[in-house]
Structure formats: C-alpha cells, structure tokens
Amino acid sequence: MRWSNTLIPTIKEVPSDAEIPSHQLMLRAGLIRQLMAGAYTYLPLGWKSIQKAAQIVREEMDAAGAAELHMPALQPLGLFERTQRKDAFGSVLIQFNVPRGNRQIPMALGPTHEEVVTDLISHCISSYKQLPLTVYQIQTKFRNEERPRFGVLRTSEFLMKDAYSFSSSVEQLDEIYDRMYRAYCRIFARCGLKYLPVEAESGPIGGDASHEFMIPAENGEDSIVYCEASGYAANMERADTGRPTPEIKTSADAGTMEKQATPGATSIEQVSQMLSCEPSQMIKTLIYQADDEPVAVLIRGDHEANEGKIRRALGATTVELADDKTIREVTGAPTGFAGPVGIKCKIIADHDIPLIANAITGANEADAHLVNVNVGRDYELETTYDLRNAAAGDPCPKSGEPLAIVHGIEVGHVFKLGTKYTEALDADFLDEKEKRHPIIMGCYGIGINRIIAGLAETKHDDKGLIWPLSIAPYEVLVIPLNIKDDEVMQTAERYYEELKAAGVDVLFDDRNARPGVKFNDADLIGIPYRVVIGGKGLKNGEIETKWRTADDAEMIALDAGITPILDALAARKAEEYKAANVPE
C-alpha cells in the first residue's frame, strides 16, 4: 500500500479527552476515530490489525475443531424473554420496535448470541450421535454502555469472537473446554500479548468451570489476585486467600462484654470513630437470604464479603443481601446494628473472625454496639470459611507466598454454561435409550478489539506504538528520503514491488515530506521494520534498515536485493514466536 492511497491521519499532540495510553496512541497513530460516545470507526491501519488478529483467532479455532458460521445481529426480543434475560440485561440491551405492516415487531441488537445459537441448535440437533459440536463466529455486538470510556476498551459496539459448544455429557464438555483453553493460550501468545489465565467464578455445573484471560496493565479495570512464585491467578470474585482454618476458642484475655450507646452509627467508619477503635477490631454481621433462608455472615470490619464464596460455603443456588424486614426479624433491630450475640438465624464466619479477641459488634438493638465480644463465650461457631475478598499480602493457596493485586484488561473468557439456555429454548437430544435430555453448553468469547487495544496499552514507548510482526498493520515501511530524486524513487519502487511480490505486507511512504516527519510518523504508527533509501546511501551502494525498537540502523548492500530483508523478517518472526512461548 502507498501512503498517498490510504488514510493515516496522524496527530502530533495527545488528544485531551483520551485518558489512557492505548486510547491516546490509537488516535494519534490514525488507527481509530470516534463517531460518538461508545462508537468508533476503524481506519485502515487499525482495521488491518483487527483483521490480522481475527485471522489468528480463526486459525486456532479451526484447529481446535470449531466450525465458523455467521448469525444475525438483529434478534427477536422474544428469545430474551424466554431465557429471562430481557430484564436481567436491563438498559444494556438495545431494544426497539420495527413497524411491519400494521404490526410492531419487538427486536434487539445482539449483545451476545447464546439465545440465537441455542435456537438454531434446537432445530438442527436431535440425537446424541450429532454431538459434540462447537461453532463460532466473529461478529459485531451491541450493548448500551452507560459510561463508555478508555477508547475501544469500553464501547457500545465491538467485535467479538463467540464460540458455543454443545455436548451430551459433562465429560464431552470438559474435553471441549480444555481444547478451547489451549486454543486461547495459543491465540494470545501468537498475538504477542502477555496474558494471564485467571480462575473465575464457576458456572452452573461447578468445579473449575471458568477462566478469564487477562492482559496485566496498569490501567486495567479488573483486579487480579496474582502470585508470581506459583503462577496462581484469579479474579477477585474467585480468588482463594490460602489462610488455614483457625482453632476456635475463647481468648485467654477476654474482657467483660459490655453494651455501648452508638446513636445513628450504622457503618464501620461511624462506629470506629465513635468508639475510637480500628475497623480490624470490629465484626461486620451481614444478613443474607440464601435460597430464601436468612443467614448471618461474619466478616472482619476492614474486609469485604465475597458473595460467590458465601454461596459456595452454604451450598446455595442464590445469595443476596436480606431486606430490612428480614433483618429486623432475625436481629430485632434496624439495619446497621446486627451482631452474632443472640441472633436468631444460622451463622457462618470468615477465617479471621475467631482470631479477633474482644471484638466490637452490633448489639441487635437500635443505636447500640457490644464491646469485648469473644467466640466460644458469647456466640458459637462450628468452623470457619474463606468468605472475603483476597487482599495483598494474603498467602497464596499454592505457594504460601504473599499474594499481589494487579490490574488487568479482560480479553477473553471461557466458561461452562450447563443447560440454562437449552432448557429455556427446548434444545434437547435423544440418548441411546431414546430418552430426552437438555444439551449441555459451553461458551467461549474473545474481544478482538481488546487484543489491539491491549497491545497498544502494553507495548509502546514515548515515540509511539511497538507492534509484533504478527499483528502489525504492515511488516515493513519503505521510506524514500527525497521523492524528487529519480534514482531514489526508482530504487524505492523496486524494493516496494519486490517485497510485495515476496508476500511481505509493506507500506510505501511516498509522501513529499521531510525525513524527520516520515521518521516520526514511522515511530508513531509502530511498523516493525523500516527500509530507508537516500541519495547518500545509494552513492555508497547501500540502503538503511532499522527495527522499530533498535537503537541504531544497519546498512545493507544494494546489490543484495531484498534477500537480507526477508532473512531479517524470518529471523525476527522465529524470535517472537519462541519468546511468546506458544503452547503446543
């Protein structure tokens, strides 16, 4: 491609409304332009990178045994009503009525395609002999993002690879899940991304049924609990703290339990200020409804409860905070004054709770708290659980080393759906005994846009983007320093044409611009390898070559033709592949 024939509107200054490096650089390098909040046009450089990422995804999905199809973005709203996701999506679902004749047809723009693909399978699959099956697509998704930000990382319209597996048994699902997991590792490694497979909340089937793939990034919106020593990584919802179950006994230094007046103090902060204590000395008593049964959950005052862990500890299907009426029924007090002493419901506690001697808790009485509360004397516990969010410094469940909290950008997610959608949409199969069962599903998504944004966020310097060869919009940039010099232009044209003929993705900077402008733009857009043809070099029988990240340029003989360039590209591709540690 010739620069003069494409659209690369580079920007010198950092746009004022771009918050993070990836957004700034994608705008400055001419990869994207905003149409409105949450919607971006991908310009030629950005779209070429998107297409290269998509091709890597296709190759690995095909190799993993998935078949590509293409489903409509326009979906009947009735499908979402059947799966009860219309209300669950709320305002995120972009829905509208379309007039057809004298009728109004309710429709939605697809935020995802579980309903559509399950409806398809319900009409196409009837026997266990047709299973397992995995299908995928690369398709635009639409979600009404109320706070679009960070460029293409959070938008209302985005490109996604979504795959869906259909199985007759959990064993089949497990085998497909493992294949998809390995395929994802290969995809992100081939794209040149540093990534972490992060344990996430399990699906309906249970077990280790979900992983998110995260790009560690300072500006990532997700928190990852990570141990460098063991490689353990989990999202905040799933992360184990690695703490042992403590001995449950009354402290030898237990003081006399007393009631203290705390008028209007309903929060940890208010009580700790009023009683001059640290939040870590307090016990939060949270009342939950677990499958319609009230349960008191005890958490140290400076920690946050983890509802996923609470649900698993109780073996419950659903867990949610109780309403004011339920809280008053089990505590005898308004919200904000609950405590374990004398409470009228089941109690479970986090591992930290028995370690708090002379704790401060709610008194189950309005405007009052208890001090010097001790387990074994004032309330009872049979055992304890890991019920809170992990914190930096907690022991790793694998190595015992201190955990760290890092930020990340979610770029992919694999999880086991079970039969939620197939039951709702009547996607069944007959087994070998002619007995009907709902098909078991898995779901596997990748944000194609986020691959590009993740690279921009994590691979750049003060000059601009730094692309790996696998995703770079162009591999080579040919720069003639003076387009008015016939010898320079003829030589540049020859290199350009010969590189194209050899299958190299090459951009020819044929602009009538100063060398400094061309070099600055070359660094900004980040093309990995540049070939510079100038009059001085030609007199010496040489041309200049330089890798984007190299400190110095190299001169190669003019009479060697493009062979040294092809050799350099092949060697760099091999180096990048080896460094990426692409799984077999």
C-alpha positions as CSV (number, residue, x, y, z in Angstrom):
1,M,0.0,0.0,0.0
2,R,1.2,3.5,-0.8
3,W,0.8,6.1,1.9
4,S,-0.8,8.5,-0.6
5,N,-3.5,6.0,-1.4
6,T,-4.6,5.2,2.2
7,L,-5.9,7.2,5.2
8,I,-3.4,7.6,8.1
9,P,-4.3,10.9,9.8
10,T,-1.5,11.0,12.5
11,I,-1.8,13.6,15.3
12,K,1.2,15.2,17.0
13,E,-0.4,16.2,20.2
14,V,-2.0,14.0,22.8
15,P,-5.8,14.3,22.5
16,S,-7.2,16.0,25.6
17,D,-10.1,13.6,26.0
18,A,-8.0,10.4,25.8
19,E,-7.4,9.1,29.3
20,I,-5.0,6.1,28.9
21,P,-2.0,5.3,26.6
22,S,-3.9,2.9,24.3
23,H,-6.6,5.4,23.6
24,Q,-4.1,8.2,23.0
25,L,-1.9,6.2,20.7
26,M,-4.7,4.6,18.7
27,L,-6.0,8.1,18.0
28,R,-2.5,9.7,17.4
29,A,-1.4,6.8,15.1
30,G,-4.5,7.1,13.0
31,L,-6.0,3.7,13.9
32,I,-9.4,4.9,15.0
33,R,-11.7,8.0,15.1
34,Q,-14.7,8.4,17.3
35,L,-18.1,8.8,15.7
36,M,-20.0,9.3,19.0
37,A,-19.6,8.2,22.6
38,G,-19.0,4.4,22.5
39,A,-18.8,4.1,18.7
40,Y,-15.5,4.2,16.7
41,T,-14.5,4.0,13.1
42,Y,-11.5,1.7,12.5
43,L,-9.3,3.4,9.9
44,P,-7.1,1.4,7.5
45,L,-4.2,0.8,9.9
46,G,-6.5,-0.2,12.8
47,W,-8.7,-2.4,10.6
48,K,-5.7,-4.3,9.2
49,S,-4.5,-5.1,12.7
50,I,-8.0,-6.2,13.7
51,Q,-8.2,-8.4,10.6
52,K,-4.8,-10.0,11.4
53,A,-5.9,-10.7,15.0
54,A,-9.2,-12.2,13.7
55,Q,-7.2,-14.4,11.3
56,I,-5.1,-15.8,14.1
57,V,-8.3,-16.5,16.1
58,R,-9.8,-18.3,13.0
59,E,-6.8,-20.5,12.5
60,E,-6.7,-21.6,16.2
61,M,-10.5,-22.1,16.4
62,D,-10.5,-24.2,13.3
63,A,-7.6,-26.2,14.6
64,A,-9.5,-26.8,17.8
65,G,-12.4,-28.3,15.9
66,A,-14.8,-25.4,15.8
67,A,-16.8,-24.6,12.7
68,E,-17.4,-20.9,11.7
69,L,-20.8,-19.6,11.0
70,H,-22.4,-16.1,11.0
71,M,-25.5,-15.2,12.9
72,P,-27.7,-12.1,12.7
73,A,-27.0,-9.1,14.8
74,L,-30.8,-8.3,14.7
75,Q,-32.6,-10.7,17.1
76,P,-36.2,-11.2,18.1
77,L,-36.8,-9.9,21.6
78,G,-39.0,-12.9,22.5
79,L,-35.8,-15.1,22.7
80,F,-34.6,-12.9,25.6
81,E,-37.9,-13.2,27.3
82,R,-37.8,-17.0,27.1
83,T,-34.4,-17.1,28.8
84,Q,-35.4,-14.3,31.3
85,R,-32.5,-12.2,30.2
86,K,-34.6,-9.2,28.9
87,D,-35.0,-7.9,32.5
88,A,-31.5,-9.1,33.5
89,F,-29.9,-7.0,30.8
90,G,-31.9,-4.0,31.7
91,S,-30.8,-0.9,29.9
92,V,-27.8,-2.6,28.5
93,L,-30.0,-4.4,25.9
94,I,-30.6,-2.1,22.9
95,Q,-34.2,-2.9,22.0
96,F,-36.8,-1.3,19.8
97,N,-40.0,-1.9,17.7
98,V,-39.9,-2.2,14.0
99,P,-43.1,-1.5,12.1
100,R,-44.1,-4.2,9.6
101,G,-47.5,-3.7,8.0
102,N,-49.9,-3.0,10.8
103,R,-47.7,-4.7,13.5
104,Q,-44.9,-3.6,15.7
105,I,-42.2,-6.3,15.9
106,P,-40.0,-6.1,19.1
107,M,-36.3,-6.6,18.3
108,A,-32.9,-6.2,19.9
109,L,-29.4,-5.7,18.7
110,G,-27.4,-8.7,19.9
111,P,-25.3,-8.1,23.0
112,T,-24.3,-11.8,22.6
113,H,-25.7,-14.8,20.8
114,E,-26.5,-17.6,23.3
115,E,-30.2,-17.3,22.5
116,V,-29.7,-17.3,18.7
117,V,-27.3,-20.2,18.6
118,T,-29.4,-22.3,21.0
119,D,-32.5,-21.7,19.0
120,L,-30.6,-22.8,15.9
121,I,-29.3,-26.0,17.5
122,S,-32.8,-26.8,18.8
123,H,-34.0,-27.1,15.2
124,C,-30.9,-28.9,13.9
125,I,-29.7,-31.3,16.6
126,S,-31.9,-34.2,17.8
127,S,-29.6,-37.1,18.6
128,Y,-26.6,-37.8,20.8
129,K,-25.0,-39.1,17.6
130,Q,-24.7,-35.5,16.4
131,L,-22.8,-34.4,19.4
132,P,-20.4,-32.9,20.4
133,L,-20.4,-29.8,18.2
134,T,-18.7,-26.5,18.5
135,V,-19.5,-23.4,16.4
136,Y,-18.1,-19.9,16.4
137,Q,-18.4,-16.6,14.7
138,I,-16.6,-13.2,14.6
139,Q,-19.5,-10.7,14.8
140,T,-20.3,-7.2,16.0
141,K,-22.0,-7.0,19.4
142,F,-24.1,-4.1,20.7
143,R,-24.5,-3.1,24.4
144,N,-25.8,0.2,25.7
145,E,-22.7,1.1,27.7
146,E,-23.8,3.9,30.0
147,R,-20.2,5.1,30.6
148,P,-18.2,4.4,27.5
149,R,-14.5,5.2,28.2
150,F,-10.9,4.2,27.5
151,G,-11.3,4.3,23.8
152,V,-12.3,0.9,22.3
153,L,-11.9,-0.9,25.7
154,R,-15.4,0.0,26.7
155,T,-17.8,0.8,23.9
156,S,-21.4,0.2,22.8
157,E,-20.4,-1.6,19.6
158,F,-17.5,-4.0,19.5
159,L,-16.1,-7.0,17.5
160,M,-16.2,-10.3,19.3
161,K,-15.4,-13.9,18.6
162,D,-18.0,-16.0,20.4
163,A,-18.0,-19.8,20.3
164,Y,-20.5,-22.2,21.7
165,S,-20.1,-25.9,22.4
166,F,-22.9,-28.5,22.6
167,S,-22.4,-31.8,24.4
168,S,-24.3,-34.8,25.5
169,S,-22.3,-35.3,28.7
170,V,-20.2,-33.3,31.2
171,E,-17.2,-35.4,30.0
172,Q,-17.6,-34.1,26.5
173,L,-17.9,-30.6,27.7
174,D,-14.8,-30.9,29.8
175,E,-12.8,-32.1,26.8
176,I,-14.0,-29.2,24.6
177,Y,-13.4,-26.7,27.4
178,D,-9.8,-27.9,27.7
179,R,-9.3,-27.6,23.9
180,M,-10.7,-24.1,23.9
181,Y,-8.5,-23.1,26.9
182,R,-5.4,-24.3,25.0
183,A,-6.5,-22.6,21.8
184,Y,-6.9,-19.3,23.8
185,C,-3.4,-19.6,25.1
186,R,-2.1,-20.1,21.6
187,I,-4.1,-17.1,20.2
188,F,-2.9,-14.6,22.8
189,A,0.7,-15.8,22.6
190,R,0.7,-15.6,18.8
191,C,-0.7,-12.1,19.0
192,G,2.3,-11.1,21.1
193,L,0.3,-10.5,24.3
194,K,1.5,-11.1,27.8
195,Y,-1.6,-12.8,29.3
196,L,-2.7,-14.5,32.5
197,P,-5.3,-17.2,32.6
198,V,-7.3,-16.2,35.7
199,E,-9.6,-18.5,37.6
200,A,-13.1,-17.1,37.6
201,E,-16.4,-17.9,39.2
202,S,-17.6,-21.4,38.3
203,G,-20.6,-22.0,36.1
204,P,-23.8,-23.8,36.9
205,I,-22.1,-27.3,36.7
206,G,-19.5,-26.3,39.3
207,G,-15.8,-27.1,39.6
208,D,-13.1,-25.0,38.0
209,A,-15.5,-24.2,35.2
210,S,-14.5,-20.7,34.2
211,H,-11.3,-18.8,33.3
212,E,-10.8,-15.2,32.2
213,F,-7.8,-14.3,30.1
214,M,-6.3,-11.0,31.3
215,I,-3.6,-8.7,30.0
216,P,-1.7,-7.3,33.0
217,A,-2.0,-3.5,32.6
218,E,-1.7,-0.6,34.9
219,N,-4.9,1.0,33.6
220,G,-6.9,-2.2,33.6
221,E,-10.3,-2.0,35.2
222,D,-10.3,-5.5,36.6
223,S,-8.4,-6.6,39.7
224,I,-6.3,-9.8,39.6
225,V,-5.0,-11.7,42.6
226,Y,-1.6,-13.0,41.5
227,C,1.3,-15.0,42.8
228,E,4.5,-14.7,40.7
229,A,6.1,-17.6,42.5
230,S,3.4,-20.2,41.7
231,G,1.7,-18.5,38.7
232,Y,-1.6,-18.6,40.6
233,A,-4.1,-16.0,39.3
234,A,-7.7,-15.5,40.0
235,N,-10.2,-12.7,39.7
236,M,-11.4,-11.0,42.9
237,E,-14.7,-13.0,42.9
238,R,-12.9,-16.3,42.8
239,A,-9.5,-15.9,44.5
240,D,-8.7,-18.1,47.5
241,T,-6.8,-16.5,50.3
242,G,-4.8,-19.6,51.3
243,R,-5.5,-19.0,55.0
244,P,-5.7,-22.1,57.2
245,T,-8.8,-22.8,59.3
246,P,-8.0,-21.4,62.7
247,E,-8.7,-23.0,66.1
248,I,-11.9,-21.8,67.6
249,K,-11.6,-21.0,71.2
250,T,-12.2,-18.1,73.6
251,S,-9.3,-15.7,74.1
252,A,-7.4,-16.0,77.3
253,D,-7.5,-12.2,77.6
254,A,-11.3,-12.0,77.1
255,G,-12.7,-8.9,78.7
256,T,-16.2,-8.4,80.1
257,M,-18.8,-7.9,77.3
258,E,-20.5,-4.5,77.6
259,K,-23.1,-2.5,75.7
260,Q,-22.1,0.9,74.4
261,A,-24.5,3.5,73.0
262,T,-23.8,4.3,69.3
263,P,-26.7,6.6,68.3
264,G,-27.0,6.8,64.5
265,A,-23.8,4.9,63.9
266,T,-24.7,2.2,61.3
267,S,-21.4,1.9,59.3
268,I,-18.0,0.6,60.2
269,E,-16.5,4.0,59.8
270,Q,-19.0,5.7,62.0
271,V,-18.7,3.1,64.8
272,S,-14.9,3.0,64.7
273,Q,-14.8,6.8,65.1
274,M,-17.4,6.9,67.9
275,L,-15.7,4.1,69.9
276,S,-12.1,5.0,69.0
277,C,-11.2,1.6,67.5
278,E,-9.7,0.2,64.3
279,P,-12.1,-1.4,61.8
280,S,-10.0,-4.5,62.1
281,Q,-11.2,-4.9,65.7
282,M,-14.8,-4.9,64.5
283,I,-17.0,-7.7,63.2
284,K,-19.5,-6.9,60.4
285,T,-22.6,-9.0,60.6
286,L,-24.2,-9.2,57.2
287,I,-27.7,-10.8,56.8
288,Y,-28.2,-12.7,53.6
289,Q,-31.0,-14.6,52.0
290,A,-29.5,-17.9,50.9
291,D,-32.2,-19.8,48.9
292,D,-34.8,-17.9,51.0
293,E,-33.2,-18.8,54.3
294,P,-31.7,-15.9,56.4
295,V,-28.0,-16.4,57.3
296,A,-25.7,-14.2,59.3
297,V,-22.2,-13.8,57.7
298,L,-19.4,-12.6,59.9
299,I,-16.6,-10.6,58.2
300,R,-13.8,-8.5,59.8
301,G,-14.6,-4.8,59.7
302,D,-11.8,-3.8,57.3
303,H,-12.6,-6.6,54.8
304,E,-15.2,-7.0,52.0
305,A,-17.6,-10.0,51.8
306,N,-17.4,-12.2,48.7
307,E,-20.9,-13.4,47.7
308,G,-19.6,-16.1,45.4
309,K,-17.6,-17.7,48.3
310,I,-20.6,-17.3,50.6
311,R,-22.8,-19.0,48.1
312,R,-20.4,-21.9,47.8
313,A,-19.8,-22.2,51.5
314,L,-23.6,-22.5,52.0
315,G,-24.1,-24.8,49.0
316,A,-26.8,-22.3,47.9
317,T,-28.1,-21.6,44.4
318,T,-28.7,-17.9,45.1
319,V,-27.4,-15.5,47.7
320,E,-28.5,-11.8,48.1
321,L,-28.5,-9.3,50.9
322,A,-31.6,-9.5,53.0
323,D,-34.2,-6.8,53.1
324,D,-34.9,-4.5,56.1
325,K,-37.9,-6.6,57.2
326,T,-35.9,-9.8,57.3
327,I,-33.0,-8.1,59.2
328,R,-35.4,-6.8,61.8
329,E,-37.0,-10.3,62.2
330,V,-33.6,-12.1,62.9
331,T,-31.9,-9.3,64.9
332,G,-34.8,-7.3,66.5
333,A,-33.1,-4.2,65.3
334,P,-32.9,-1.9,62.2
335,T,-30.3,-2.4,59.6
336,G,-26.8,-1.4,60.8
337,F,-26.9,-2.9,64.3
338,A,-26.7,-6.7,63.7
339,G,-24.3,-8.9,65.7
340,P,-23.8,-12.6,66.4
341,V,-24.7,-12.5,70.1
342,G,-28.3,-13.8,70.4
343,I,-29.1,-13.5,66.7
344,K,-32.0,-15.7,65.5
345,C,-30.5,-17.4,62.4
346,K,-27.7,-19.6,61.2
347,I,-24.2,-18.0,61.5
348,I,-21.1,-18.6,59.3
349,A,-17.9,-16.8,59.7
350,D,-14.7,-16.0,57.8
351,H,-11.4,-17.5,59.0
352,D,-10.3,-14.2,60.5
353,I,-13.2,-14.0,63.0
354,P,-12.0,-16.4,65.7
355,L,-8.7,-14.5,65.7
356,I,-10.3,-11.2,66.9
357,A,-10.2,-11.1,70.6
358,N,-12.5,-8.6,72.4
359,A,-14.3,-7.7,69.2
360,I,-16.9,-5.0,68.7
361,T,-20.2,-6.0,67.1
362,G,-23.7,-4.8,66.7
363,A,-25.9,-5.4,69.8
364,N,-29.0,-6.4,67.8
365,E,-30.5,-3.3,69.3
366,A,-31.0,0.1,67.8
367,D,-28.2,2.6,68.5
368,A,-26.1,0.2,70.4
369,H,-23.0,-2.0,70.0
370,L,-21.2,-4.6,72.1
371,V,-17.5,-4.4,73.1
372,N,-15.4,-7.3,74.2
373,V,-17.3,-10.0,72.2
374,N,-15.5,-13.3,72.1
375,V,-16.2,-16.5,70.2
376,G,-17.0,-19.6,72.4
377,R,-18.2,-17.5,75.3
378,D,-20.6,-15.0,73.7
379,Y,-21.5,-16.9,70.5
380,E,-20.6,-20.2,68.9
381,L,-19.0,-21.3,65.6
382,E,-18.5,-24.9,64.4
383,T,-16.0,-24.0,61.7
384,T,-14.9,-21.1,59.5
385,Y,-14.7,-20.5,55.8
386,D,-12.9,-18.3,53.3
387,L,-15.7,-15.7,52.8
388,R,-13.9,-12.4,51.9
389,N,-12.1,-10.8,49.0
390,A,-8.5,-11.5,48.9
391,A,-6.1,-8.7,49.8
392,A,-2.4,-8.0,49.0
393,G,-0.3,-10.0,51.4
394,D,-2.7,-12.9,51.9
395,P,-0.9,-16.3,51.4
396,C,-1.1,-17.9,48.0
397,P,-3.1,-21.1,48.2
398,K,-0.4,-22.8,46.1
399,S,2.9,-21.4,47.3
400,G,2.1,-19.7,50.6
401,E,4.0,-16.6,49.3
402,P,2.2,-13.2,49.7
403,L,-0.4,-12.5,47.0
404,A,-0.3,-9.3,45.0
405,I,-3.2,-7.4,43.5
406,V,-2.5,-6.3,39.9
407,H,-4.8,-4.7,37.3
408,G,-5.7,-6.3,34.1
409,I,-7.7,-5.9,30.9
410,E,-10.1,-8.9,30.2
411,V,-9.5,-10.1,26.6
412,G,-11.2,-13.5,26.7
413,H,-13.4,-15.7,28.8
414,V,-14.2,-19.4,28.7
415,F,-16.9,-20.9,30.9
416,K,-19.4,-23.8,31.2
417,L,-23.0,-22.7,30.7
418,G,-24.7,-26.0,31.5
419,T,-28.3,-26.3,30.4
420,K,-29.7,-22.9,31.3
421,Y,-30.3,-21.9,27.6
422,T,-31.1,-25.3,26.2
423,E,-33.8,-25.9,28.8
424,A,-35.4,-22.5,28.2
425,L,-35.3,-22.9,24.4
426,D,-36.1,-26.6,24.2
427,A,-32.7,-27.7,22.7
428,D,-32.8,-31.4,23.6
429,F,-31.3,-34.6,22.3
430,L,-32.3,-38.3,22.5
431,D,-29.8,-40.6,24.1
432,E,-29.1,-44.2,23.0
433,K,-32.2,-45.3,25.0
434,E,-34.4,-42.8,23.3
435,K,-34.6,-40.7,26.5
436,R,-34.7,-36.9,26.1
437,H,-32.1,-34.6,27.8
438,P,-31.2,-30.9,27.5
439,I,-28.0,-30.3,25.6
440,I,-25.0,-29.2,27.8
441,M,-23.4,-25.9,26.6
442,G,-20.1,-24.1,26.9
443,C,-19.3,-20.5,25.9
444,Y,-16.0,-19.0,24.8
445,G,-15.6,-15.3,24.0
446,I,-12.7,-13.1,22.8
447,G,-12.8,-9.3,22.4
448,I,-11.0,-8.8,19.1
449,N,-10.9,-5.0,19.6
450,R,-9.3,-5.6,23.0
451,I,-6.4,-7.6,21.5
452,I,-5.4,-4.5,19.6
453,A,-6.1,-2.1,22.5
454,G,-4.2,-4.4,24.9
455,L,-1.2,-4.4,22.7
456,A,-1.3,-0.6,22.3
457,E,-1.7,-0.3,26.1
458,T,1.2,-2.5,27.0
459,K,3.6,-2.2,24.0
460,H,4.7,1.4,23.4
461,D,7.3,3.9,24.2
462,D,7.5,7.7,24.2
463,K,7.7,7.7,20.4
464,G,4.6,5.6,19.7
465,L,3.3,2.0,19.2
466,I,5.5,-1.1,19.1
467,W,3.8,-3.8,17.1
468,P,4.8,-7.5,17.0
469,L,5.1,-8.7,13.4
470,S,2.1,-11.0,13.8
471,I,-0.4,-8.1,14.4
472,A,1.4,-5.1,12.8
473,P,-0.7,-3.5,10.1
474,Y,2.4,-3.6,7.9
475,E,5.6,-5.5,8.5
476,V,7.9,-3.2,6.5
477,L,7.8,0.5,5.8
478,V,9.8,1.7,2.8
479,I,10.9,5.3,3.1
480,P,12.4,7.3,0.1
481,L,14.0,10.3,1.7
482,N,13.6,12.6,-1.4
483,I,10.8,11.7,-3.8
484,K,12.1,14.2,-6.3
485,D,15.3,12.3,-6.8
486,D,14.6,9.9,-9.6
487,E,17.3,7.3,-8.6
488,V,16.0,7.3,-5.0
489,M,12.4,6.8,-6.2
490,Q,13.2,4.1,-8.7
491,T,15.2,2.2,-6.1
492,A,12.4,2.6,-3.5
493,E,9.8,1.5,-6.1
494,R,11.9,-1.6,-6.9
495,Y,12.2,-2.6,-3.2
496,Y,8.5,-2.0,-2.7
497,E,7.4,-4.1,-5.6
498,E,9.8,-6.9,-4.9
499,L,8.8,-7.1,-1.2
500,K,5.1,-7.2,-2.2
501,A,5.8,-10.0,-4.7
502,A,7.6,-11.9,-1.9
503,G,4.5,-11.8,0.2
504,V,5.6,-9.1,2.6
505,D,3.0,-6.7,4.0
506,V,4.7,-3.4,3.0
507,L,3.7,0.2,3.2
508,F,5.4,2.7,0.9
509,D,5.8,6.3,2.3
510,D,5.6,8.2,-1.0
511,R,4.7,11.5,0.6
512,N,6.5,14.7,-0.3
513,A,7.5,15.3,3.3
514,R,10.7,16.0,5.3
515,P,12.7,13.0,6.5
516,G,12.0,14.0,10.1
517,V,8.3,13.9,9.6
518,K,8.5,10.5,8.0
519,F,10.7,9.1,10.7
520,N,8.4,10.5,13.5
521,D,5.3,9.0,11.8
522,A,7.1,5.7,11.3
523,D,7.8,5.5,15.1
524,L,4.3,6.6,16.0
525,I,2.5,4.0,13.9
526,G,5.0,1.4,15.0
527,I,5.7,-0.5,11.8
528,P,8.3,-3.1,13.0
529,Y,10.9,-2.7,10.2
530,R,11.8,0.2,8.1
531,V,13.9,0.4,4.9
532,V,15.3,3.9,4.1
533,I,16.5,4.8,0.7
534,G,18.6,8.0,0.4
535,G,20.9,9.6,-2.2
536,K,24.0,9.4,0.0
537,G,23.5,5.7,0.7
538,L,22.9,4.9,-2.9
539,K,26.2,6.5,-3.8
540,N,27.8,4.1,-1.4
541,G,25.8,1.2,-2.8
542,E,23.8,0.8,0.4
543,I,20.4,1.2,1.9
544,E,19.5,1.7,5.6
545,T,17.4,-0.7,7.6
546,K,16.2,-0.4,11.2
547,W,13.9,-2.3,13.6
548,R,11.4,-0.1,15.5
549,T,13.0,-0.9,18.9
550,A,16.7,-0.8,17.8
551,D,19.0,2.0,18.9
552,D,20.9,2.0,15.6
553,A,20.3,1.5,12.0
554,E,22.1,-1.1,9.8
555,M,23.4,-0.6,6.3
556,I,22.9,-3.4,3.8
557,A,24.4,-3.8,0.3
558,L,22.2,-2.6,-2.5
559,D,23.2,-5.4,-4.8
560,A,22.0,-8.0,-2.2
561,G,18.4,-7.0,-3.1
562,I,15.6,-7.9,-0.7
563,T,17.2,-11.1,0.5
564,P,18.7,-9.6,3.7
565,I,15.3,-8.0,4.5
566,L,13.5,-11.3,4.0
567,D,16.1,-13.1,6.2
568,A,15.8,-10.5,8.9
569,L,12.0,-10.8,8.9
570,A,12.1,-14.6,9.1
571,A,14.6,-14.5,12.0
572,R,12.5,-11.9,13.9
573,K,9.3,-13.9,13.4
574,A,11.1,-17.0,14.8
575,E,12.4,-15.0,17.7
576,E,8.9,-13.6,18.5
577,Y,7.3,-17.0,18.3
578,K,9.9,-18.5,20.6
579,A,9.7,-15.6,23.1
580,A,5.9,-15.9,23.1
581,N,6.2,-19.5,24.3
582,V,3.2,-20.6,22.2
583,P,1.8,-23.7,23.8
584,E,1.8,-26.9,21.7
